[in-house]
Amino acid sequence: MRDHALLHVNGVPCQVRGREAFMMLADWLRKTKGLPGTKIVCAEGDCGACTVLRACETPGVEAGSAPRFDAMNSCIALLAQMDGAHVVTVEGMQAGEELAPAQEAMRRCHGSQCGFCTPGFVMAISGMLEQHGPGPVDARCARNHLTGNLCRCTGSAPIVEAACTVRVSERHAVRPRYATAAALAASRAAQAESMLVEHDGFRFFAPVTLREACTFAAEHPDLRVVGAGTDLGVPVNKGRPMARSMLSLHLIPEVHESRLTRSAVQVGARVPLSQLRHLCDEAVPEFARFLDLFASPQIKNVATLVGNIATGSPIGDTLPFLLVAGGTVHVASRPGGKGPVQRRAIPMTDLYRGYRQLSLQPGEIITHVTFERTAPQQTVRLFKVSQRKDLDISTVSAAYAVTWQGKRGRGPRQIVEARVAYGGVAATPIRLAEVEQALVGAFDAARAEQVAELIARSIQPLSDVRGTAAYRSVLAANLFRQFAGEVLHG
């Protein structure tokens, strides 16, 4: 059992133990490592000024090609979570006195004004280059990769131009410079051993087996399972207390697995949303499209579907989809810390008991989630309404999945099964059984209007800062009208 986390920063190995392990990565880079190029502005993962590149190998997988470096927010990442990671900051981008391609493009296109956000943009563009290679990208691709970065000097146009015209140099490629054989070997050696870091009553445990994880969970009922930590880092930065006992699953191989079967998608607890998005591209194309609007690249490169489920927010963006896609949560436990690991499956329809309350037994850990692939005779549509298009909290979200009878012919289409779910209209995300029953049968404009009115009557939302109860009722009905219009008229 090792007492430290091992990470590489700009190619230099760093062992982190004690108090430092419980710092946020951005604070540690600036205050301990003397790398102030990583800026801290919002401390919430929203502005991108703290962007760094990170690469991690999957435990238990044979060594192959070097892992890819992806952009991530360092302001909300606990340093202990970086165990096994290879981190590159803006200081590591230059090659001698020569600027990195992203830096040179920002200079050439006058993309830097006050300069405070510039390092984050440089790192986001560099992450884009790591994904797309030397070929030029269009403005749409550039904007997608820069959605997690804010420029308050209204200099977005030259920054997008810089991202579109950046010229790649092999000399500055991140992977061959920092994912060296020696560095990767050191990380793999560390990942073979469990980690327990303790300081002043706080403990961070990362086991290499699920059995160890379940034992720790049984012995520490007040623990917090830490995935990406995107929901943990924000309140800690705002002064709220950190959990005394934290469990990370990042060293357990099976929770990194994702796979497709003939009828379903299986996603491990540590599979990031960016990987899930590619997995669903053909299996569940509507969910893949929806994930493009869910969080920034920096968040999606680390955040997980299981984390969105476990947080239990009634406005969790993925939850209405999982409710209509037959989502099932799979958990493991070891009651009393003795005996074999026990497993059970919980349908998403039975998971939430109340506001942020899950029907998990003490000591149970979510290992993976499964949901159905979209069938040929099925139409799935997902909607989200928020104050802005990207990276915002939902006011109301909706998911519709209907299965049609046979091929389309003359007359109204026939629905043989319907599933309807909403988020933001109750203390938990909900399915509307009465609405689903009303949808079965011939579907035309008159039926659609009747169902829309039924939806408005069926929900009893609360009022808050994002919208009144009346507004949410109207919005929920109008979202269904939009769905019906797309189905009926294309």
N, C-alpha and C positions, 0 to 999 in steps of 0.2 A: 504494500500500500504506500503510494507516494504522497507526500504532504505539500505538493506544489503543482501548479499548472505550468505547462511548457508551451510557449509560443515563439514565433520568429517575427521580429519587427525589422523590416528593411534588410532581411537576410541574417540578422543577428539573433541567436537564440537567447531567450529570457526565461528564467525560472521565477515564477511569481508565487509567493506564499504569504501567509499571515494577513495583515491589514490590507496590503495592496491588492490582494485577490478580490476584495469586496469593493474596490473602486470601479467607477465607470471607465471604459476604455479610453474615451476622449480625455478625461481628467488625468489619467495615468500617463498618456502620451505627452500631454502638455507639462504637467507638474513634476513628473518623475523622470521621464525620458528626455525632457528638454526638446520636444518636437512641437513647437507652437503653431506650425502651419495648419494643423487640424483645429478649426475654429469651433467654438461653442456659442450658439446664438439662442435657439429656442429650447434646447435640452429636452425636446419632445419627439425628435425624429421627423420633424416636419419641414425644416428649411434646407437640409442637405449640406450645411457649412462644415459639418463634422465628417463628411464622407471619406472613407478609406477603402482600400481593396483588401479582400480576404479570400483565401483559398483553404479548403479543408478536404482531407481525404476521408472516405467512408471507412470506418473501422471494420476489420474482418475481410476486406476486399483485397485481393492480390494486387501487388504493385503493378501499375500499368503506366499509362500516360499521366503526366503531371495534372493535378486538379486545376480547374479554371479559377481565375481571380475575378470575383464579382464585387460590385459596389455595395457598401453597407453603411448604416449610420453607427458611429462609434459613441455617440452621446448617451445612448440608452442600452448599451451592451455591457453587462458585468464582465470584468476582466477575467474572472474564473471561467466564464463561458468560452473564452478564446483558447482554451486548452487544445493543443494540436493544430492551431491555425497558423497561417502564414499571412502576416499583415504588412501592407505597404502603405505608407503615408505619402503626402505630396513631396516631402523632403527626399524620398527615395526614387522619385520619377526621373530626375536628371541623370545624364551620363556624363560625369565630369562637369565641364562648364557648359555643355550643350543642353539646351532646353528639351524637355520631352515634347513629342508631337502635339499633345493637347495644350501644353503651355505655349508653344510657338504659335499654334493656331489662334489661341486667345489673344496673344500679343498682336499678331498680324491683322486680326479682324477687329481690334479695339474692343474686345469683349470684357475688359476690366475697367470699372469706373472707381468706386470707392475701394474696391479690392478685397473687402471682407469675405464676400461669397466666392471669390475666384478659386481658392484651393478646392472647394467642394465641387465646383463645376469642372475643374481640371480632372479630378478623380472620377467623376461621373462619366465624362467623355472617355477617359482611359478605360473604364469598365466596359463602355460600349465597344471600344476597339478590341478588347479581349474577347468579346462575344462575336463580333462581325468581321474581324480580321482586317486586312489592308484595304479592302474595297470601299469606295465611298458609300455613304448612306444618304437617303433623302431626308427632307425636312421633317416628315412625319416620324420616321424612325428616330431622328435626333431628339425631337420633342418628347417622344415616349421615354427615352432614356434620361431626359432632364426634368421629368415631371416632379421629381423629389427634391429639386433644387430651386431656391427662390433668389431672385435679384431684386432688391428694393430700389435700385437706381434706374429702373425701367430700361435696362440694357439687354433685354432678352433677344432681340433680333440679331445683333452681332454675335451673341453667344451661340445661337442656333447656327448661324453662318459658320462659326468656328468649328462646330461639331460636324457640319456637312463637308467642310473643305480640309479637315485635318489630314495630314500626310504621315503615314505610318513609317517608322524606321525600325528595322530589325534590331538595331543596337539598343533601342529603348523597350523592346518587348518585355513585359513583366514576367511572364511564366519562365522563360529560360534563365532569367537573371536571379530570380528569388526562389523558384521551386526546384532547387538543385537536388541532386541525388543524396547528398549528405543531410540536407535539411529535411527532406522527406523521410529518410531512414530514421532520423532522430524522432520525428513526430510519430512514426509507426511504432517505434520502440516504446514511447511513452503511452500510446493508446492501448498497449497490451496490458497495462497495469491500472487498477482502480485508483481513484484519487480522492483524498479527503483533506480539505483545507479548513482549518479552524482558526478563529480569532475572537477573543472577547465574548464568548458565548454564541457566536455565529458559526455555522458549519455548512460547507458546500461539499456534497458527496456526488461523485460520478463513478458508478460501478461499471464493470465490463460485462456483467451478466444480468439478465432479468431477475434471476433468483435473488441476487444481492440487492437489487433495487426494491423488490417486494419486501424483503426482510427489513430494509431501512424504513420503508413506508409503514410497516406494521409497528416498528419501534418508535416512530416519530409521527404521531397522528396529526400534529400541527404543521407538517412540512408543506412546502410549496414546490411543486414540480416546475422546473424552469426549462423552457424550450428556447425560443429565440429571445425571450425576455422583453419583447416590444411593449407588453402590457405591464411589465414589472418596473422597467427603468424609469418611466415617466413619473409615477407617484414617488419613487425614491428620490428623484431629482427635485421634486417639489417639497421635500422635507418629511414625507411620511416614512414610518419605520419599515425597515427591510425584514423579511421573514427570517426567523432565527435558524430554521433548518431548510435547506434547499437541496433538491435532488435533480440532477441533470442526467438525461438518458443518452448523451451524445457519444458515449463509448460502447453502446450496445448495438451490435450490427443489425439485428432484426428490425429495429424501429426506423432504420434508414431505407427499408425496402419499399418499393412501389411496383405494382404490376397490374396488367390487364388480363382478365379472363374473358370468356366468350360473352358473359353477361354483366360483368361488374368491374369496378375499379377498386383496388386496394391501396391505401396510402398509409405509410408508417408515421409514427408520431414525430419523427425528426425530418420528414420530407418537406423541403421549403416550397412555398407557393409557386415560385418560378419554375421549379421542376414539375409540379403538379399541373401547371398550365400547359406545358408541352405534352404531358401524358394524356390530357383530356382533349387535345386538339382535334382528334378524329372520333374518340370514344364518346365525348360529351361536348360537342362544339359550342353550344350555347354557354356552358359553364366556363369554357376557355375564353370566350369573348368577354364574359362578365368579369373574369379575373383581371383583364386589362384595365378595368376601372377601379380595382380594389388595391389600394395602397401604392406606394412608390416602388420603383425598382429596388431601392436600398432596403425597403421593408420586405418585399416579396422574396428577395434573395436569402432571407434568414427566417422569416415568419412561417408558421405552419398552419395547416388546416386544423389539426388537433388543438392547437393553441386557441384558434378562433372558437372552436367548440367548447373547450374547457373554461374559457372566460365567462361564457354563459350570458353575454349581453343580449337583451331583447332586440338590439339593432345590429347584431353580428351579421355581416354581409353574406356569409356563406350558408347561414342556418336555414333560411326558407328553402333554398335549393336542396339541401340535404333532406329536408322534411318531405319534399315531393319526389325525391330520387331514391326513396327507400334506404336512406342512410342508416347505418348500424355502427355503433361504437363498441369496440372490443377492448375489454379490460382484463388485467391480471392482478392477482393478489396472493398473499401467503399469510392467512390468518394466524395471528399470534407469532409470526415469524418462524413457524415450524411447518414441516411437511412439504409436499410438492407445491409448485406454483399452480394456482387455480385460475381458470379463465371463464369468462362468460360474455355474452353479447347483449347489448342494450339497444333496442330500436330508438332512433332519434325521436320518435313520437312519444317515447316514455322517459326520455332523458331529463327533461326540465320539470322540476316540481314547483318552482317559484322564481322570483327575481334573483338571478345568478345562483340558483340552487340546483345542483345536479343530483340525480338519484344514484350516486356512487356510494358504496359502502366504505367505511374507514379502511385505509390501506390499499384501496384499489387504484391502479394506474392505467391510464388509457395507452394502449400500445399501438393501435391502428384503427382506421375507420374504413368501411366499405360503402359503396353506393352503386346504383345501377347505371349501366351504359344506356344511352338513348336508343330506343328501339326504332326500327324503320317506320312503324305505324304511329309513332309518338311525336307530338309537338311539345317542345319545352321552351319557355320564355321566362327570362329573369329581368326584373326592373328594380331600379334604385332611384329614389328622389332625395337630393341633398342640396345644400346651398350652392355648391359648385360641382362641376362635372367630375373632377378627379380628386382623390385623396381626402374625401370629406366624410363625416359621419352621416349615416342615413337618417332621414326623417321618417320615411316609410319605405320598406322594400317588399317585393312580391315575387312569388314563383308560381308558375302554372305549368302543369304537365297533363296533357290529354292524349288518350289513345283512341284512334279512329277505327271504325269498322270498315274493312276492305278498302277498295280503291274509290277515289272520288268519282261520282257519277252525277246524274241529274238530281236536282232537289237538294235539300239541306243535308249536310254531312252528319253522320251519326257518331256520337261519342259513346264509347263503351266503358271507359273509366276516366275519372278526372281526379286530380290532386291539386289543391289550392292552399298556399301557405303565405303568411304575412309576417313581417318583422316591424317593430315600432308601433304596434297597435295594442299591445298588452304587456304584461310583466315578463312574458316569455314569447319567443316566436311560436306561432300557432298554425295548425291546420284547421280548415273550416269544413267540417264534415257535412253540414246541411247544404252548403254551397256545392260541394262535390256531388252530392246526390242529385241536386237540381240540374246539374250540367249533363247528366247522362241522358242520351236520347238525341233527337234532331236538334242541330245547332244552327240558328239563324239570327238575324238582327233582333227580332222580337225577344227570343230567348236570352240573348246576350244582355239586353236592357233589363229584363226581369232579374237576371242573376246579379247584375251590377247593383241594383237597388237592394237585393237581398244581402249583398256584402256590406253595404252601408249600415243595414239594420243589425247585422250579426256581430259587429265588433263594437267594443266600448273602450276606445283609446283614452289615454290621459292627456292632459295639456302640460307642456313644458316649454322651455326656451326655443325649441325647434319648431313648435307648431301646436295649435290648439286641438282639442279633441274633435271639434267640428271640421277643422281643416283636414285632419287625418282621415276622417270618415269619407269626406268627399274625394280625397286623394286616392284612397284604397279603391273606391268604386271606379274612379276615372282610369286607374291603372288597368283594371279589368276591361274597361271599354277600349283602351288602347290595344290590349291583347286581342280582344275580339275583332277589332278592326283589321289588325294584321292577318288574323286567321281567315277572315271572311273575304277580304279584299286584296290581300297580298302586300 
